[in-house]
Amino acid sequence: MAKLVYVTHSRVHPPETGGQQRTFRLASGLTTAGYEVTLLALAGRRTDYRPRPGSFIETELADGLREVIDLRWPQGLTQAVINQLGDGKMWTLLTPLTRLSDRSSSILDSADAVIYDYPFHFLPESDTPRFMVSFNFEAELYRQGGWLDRRLLAPVAERMERRAVGTFDHVFSVAPTDTSFFRRFGPNVTEIPNGMGRLDFTSAERVAAREALGMAPDELVGIFVASSHPPNVEALADLRSLIARYEEVMDECNFRAIVIGSVAPEPFDDGRVQGLGFVEDVEPYLIAADVALNPVARGSGSNVKIFEAIGAAKPVLSTPFGLRGLPAETGPGIYRYETEAEFIAHLRAISAHRPQLEQIGAELRERSAESVLMDRIVADRMAPVIDSFLSGP
């Protein structure tokens, strides 16, 4: 069994962001494909350092999949400082200064191949095959940000992304935007879109989840799961404003939007929009909800949370941008809106078809499974590339 080490800039499990979901799904897919996978996180999350359990945390996540988190203070401090300046994932460019620990180096030395998240890694000399996983067209994403993002981080990101095709043996892109960019600099690029895992449950389990979460049987519940990424924050503000302006329609549909994740770091309750902040387990909310919401209007890459929602057999009410990366952006179960009027019309249609929503969501999942089931994507697209390097010329 080939040993893969997947190097990440920070702790992955349990996933709290779309990027962490992508990493975890890829690692799980590689395990299913027959590899032994170690997630090597070069730093932890803030809570991992208080109280500090030691220099490392090691967790067995599944058969053949473990995560090792390096909690030495140089990495943690560097990540915290860079995060305050702009974007914490870029801190790994400074690993020559913080130096890898003997244990991290030993884990890397034991690998048959190494995978890196993002292009922002300093790569020591090695004959081991090395791959990079892309999450967005990072430079384009920074160009949509504030002054620091546009003037400082965007040029750095573009240089690193240009360099990636020549530095790594192969690049796994995420969407057509970054795929076309990388292929300008070399052919060694394979698109690995965001994918989903199936979340199966019975009608009785869904009823029980709604009761446990305080959802009334006749209440229409939408769920928006997102991180504090600026486009998500803007989208939440737009959603709250829209819902507030159409109070009579919300009453007519008995609609409530539940917002989960760091996009709403402090809990809030607008009546028809409720922000919960971080929750330990999103699955009960996915099971209980009637429809997934994605009001995001800008960004890069594709939206992992929409894939997770489809994996839970949920219809989707989304902007066109929020549907990027899906193989089919139209059809039953996809409610696509560009204007407030379209949002309201779709919400009324969803409300009118509440008894059929479970079936509509299940059919949407089945239509999408061939293209977005992550285990299948990894087996068909990613594993053959890795195997070609492991088997030699």
N, C-alpha and C positions, 0 to 999 in steps of 0.2 A: 504494500500500500504506500503510494507516494505521499510524502510529507510536504504540506504547504504551510507557509507562514504568511499571514495577512497582516501587514503593519498598518496601524491606524494612529491618527494624531491624538486620539483621546478614547476613553472607554466607550464601548459599543453597546453592551448589554446591561440592563434592559434598554431597548431602543427608545429614545425620547424625541428624536427628530427624523425627518424623512431620510436624511443621509445615513443615519445609523440603521434605519430600517433596510436601506439598500445594502449596506455592508453585511448586516446580519443575514438577510435573505440570500445574498451571494455565497456567504460562508456556509450556510445550511445547505444550499444547493450543491456546493462542491463536496460536502460531506456525503450527501445522497448519491453523488456521482462516483463515490468510492475513494475519495482522498481523506487523509487525516489532516485536519485543519487546526492551526493555532492562531487565534487572534492575538496579536501582540500590540497592546495599547501603550504608547510611549508616555502617556500621562493619564491621570484619572479625572474625575469630576470633582467639583469643589467639596462635596460632601464626603468624598473618599479620604480626604485629608483631616477630617474632624470627626471622631478621634482617629488618629493615624494607626492602622493595624500593623504596620511594618512597611518594608520597602516594596513589597509586591502583594498583589491579590491574584490568586489563581482559582478559577471556577470552571468546573466541568459543566458545559451547557447542554451537551447531548453526546451520544455515542460517537466518538471520533471528532468532537468539536469542543475546544476549551478556549478560555480567554485568560491571558496573563496581562496584568496591568502593572506597569512600572510606576511606582509612587515616590521615586527619589525626588528630593526637593528641587534640584536644578531644573528638571523638566517641568515640574508643576509650577514653579515660580515663573519660568520663561513663558509658559502657556498663558498664565494669568496676566502678565504684563502685556503681551502681544494682543490678547483678547481685549484688554482695555483700550489699546491703541486702534483697534479696527477689527481684526479677524483672527481668532485663535488658531485656526487650522494652519496658518502660515508659520507658526512657531517652529515647526519641524525643520525649516531651513537653517535653524541655529543649532542643530544637534552636534555639529563639530565642536561647538563651544561647551555644550552641556555634557557631551560624551555619553555614549551608550554604556550601560552597566555590563559587567561581565556576564550576568545571566541573560540579558537581552541579546548580547553578542553570541552567546552559546546557542540560544534558540535559533537565531538567524543562520548560524553555521550548520545546524542540523537539518536545514530545509533542503528539499530537492528543488524547490522553486519558491520565490518570494513575490507576493503581491502587495502593492502600496496603494493606499487611498490618496487621491489627489497627486498633483505633480510636485508638491512642495516638500520634497524630501532630499536630503543630502545622501547620495549613494556612495558607499565605500567601494573600493575595487573588489570585484568578485566574479567568478566564473559561473555562479548560479543564475539560472534564468530569472529575469525580473520583469514583472508586469505592472502596469498602472491602471487603476480603475478611475474613470472620470464620473463626476456627479453632475456637472453643469459645464457650459462654456464659461469658465470662471471670469475671464477678462470682461466679457460682455455683461456679466452680472454686476461686476464692480462699476462698470461705466454707468449703470443705472442708479448708483448710490450717491452719497454726499461728496463734498469736496475732497476729503481724504481718500475715499474709495476711487474717485475718478482720476485724481492727479497722482496718487502714490501707488495704491494697491493694484489698479487695473494694469498699468505698465509692467509691474512685477509679475502679475499673474500671466500676462500674455507672453512674456519672455520664458517663464517656466513651462507654459503649455507648448510653445514652439520647440523648446528643448526636449520635451517628453518623448517625441517620436524617435529622436536620435539616441536618447539616454536609456530608455526602457526597450526591452526586446519586443514588446508588443503593448499596445494601448487598447483598453476596453472602454469605448465611449458609451454614452447613454442615450443620445438623441441625434437627429439629423444635423442640428446646429453645430455641436462639437465634433461630430463625425466628419463633416465637410471641412471644418477648420484643420483638424489633425491630418487629414488626407492631403492637404496642400503641402505637407512637409514629409510625407512618406506613406507607403502602402500598408505598413504593419498596424492596421487599425481594424478592430471588429466591434460592431455596435451591439452592446448588451443592454437592452432597454430595462427600465424598471419593471419589476414583475410582482406577482402576488402569490400569497399562500392561501389555500382554501381555509375558510372558517365555517365549519358545518355545525348546525344546531337544529333542534326540533322546534315546532311551533310552541310546544309546552315550555321549552327552555326560554324561548323569546318572551312569552307571557310572564314567566317567573322573573326574568331580568328586568322587564318593565316595572313590575311590582316592586322589586327590590330598589330600583332607582327612582321610585316615586312618579312614574309616568302614568297618567290616566289612560284607560283603555281607548277612549275616543280622541286622544291627543295626537296630533300629527307632529312628529319629532324629527328635526333635521340635525345632523352632526357635522361640525367643522373641526378637524384636528389639524393643528399647525404649530410650527415653531415661531420664535420671535424674529425670524427673517423679515426685513423691512417690507417686502411685497405682501407678506401674510398680514402684518400689522395694518397696512393700508387697506387690505381687503376686508379685514374685520371691521374697521371704521366705516367702510362703505356699506357693509351688510347691516350694521347696527342702525345706520342712518336710514337706509331703505326701509327696514322693518318698522322703524318708528314713524315714518311718513305714511305708512299704509296700515294703520292700527285696525281699521274696520275689516280689512281683508284678512289680517292675522286672526282676528276674532272669528270671522266667518269660517276660516279653515281650522280654527283651534290649533294654531301653529306655534311651536316653540323651537328656537335654535339653541343647541348646546355646543359650547365652544370649549375645546380641550387642548391643553398644551401651553407652552411658554408664550404663545401669541397673546395670551391673557395671563400675565404673571400673577396678577392679583385677582381673586375671585370677584365677580360682579353679577348683578341681577337686574336687568332692565325690564323684567316681566316676561317679554317675548324673546329675549336673548339672555342666556345665562352662561357666564364664563366660569369654568371650574379650575383653571390653571392646570398644573401637573396632576395626573392621577396615576396610581400605581399600575393599573391594568385598564387599557382602553377597550378590550374585547367585550365586556358586558355592555358598554355603550354602543358599540357597533352592532351587537346582537339586537339590542332593544330599539335602535333608531329605525325610522321608516325610510329615510333618504339621506344620502351624503351630500354635503354642500361644498362647493369650491368657488368662492367669489374672487379668486386671485386673478389679476389682470396683467401682471408683468413678472419678469424673472428670467430663468434659463433652465435648460434641462427638461425634466418632466416631473409630475407631482406623484410622489410615492403614495400619499394617503389615499388618492383616488383609486389606485390599484388595490390597496388594502380593503377599501370599501367594497369594490367589485368582488374581491375575494370573499367578502362576507355576504354576497348576493344582495347588495343594496343598489337601487336606482340612484342616479347621479344628477343633481341640479347644479350646473356649472357654467362659468364663462367659457368661451371658445379657448382662451389661453389655458384655462385650468384643465382642459382635456388633452393637452399636448402629450404626445407619446402613446395615446391609445390607438390601437389598430383601426378601430371604427369609432368615429366621433359623432355618429348619428345612429338612429334606430331606436326601437323600444327600450326604455330604461335610461336613455340619455336625454336629459332635458337641458338643452343648450340655450342660454340667453345672452343677449348683448345689451338689452335695454331694460329699464325698470318694468315697462309694460310686459315684456316677454317673461321676466321673472314672475310677475304676478299671475300671468296667464298659465304658466307652467305649474305654479304652486296650486292654483285652483284645480288644474287637471290632476295633479298628484293627489290632492285631497279627495277628488271625486272617484279616484280609482284605488282608494286605500285597501279595499278587500283583495285587490289583485296585485298589490305591490310586492308581496313575497314571491309570487310566481314571475312577475316582470323582472325582479332582481336576479332570480335564479337563472332565467333564460339569458339575461345579459352576461352573467358569469360564464355560462356554457359557451356562448358565442365568442367570448374573449379568451377562453382558456388556452386555446392552441397557441396564441401569440404572447400571452402575458403570464402564464404559469411559470414561476421562476425556476423551479426544478427542471422543467423542460427546456427553458432558455439556456440554462447553464450546461445541461447535457448536450444540447444540439450545437451551441455556438462557442461556449467558453472552454469546456473540457477538451475538445479536439485541438484547440490552439495550444493549450498547456501541454497536452500529451505529445504534440509534435516537437516541442523543445525537450521534453524528458526522454524521448526515444532516440534523440540525436539525429545527425544527418542521415 
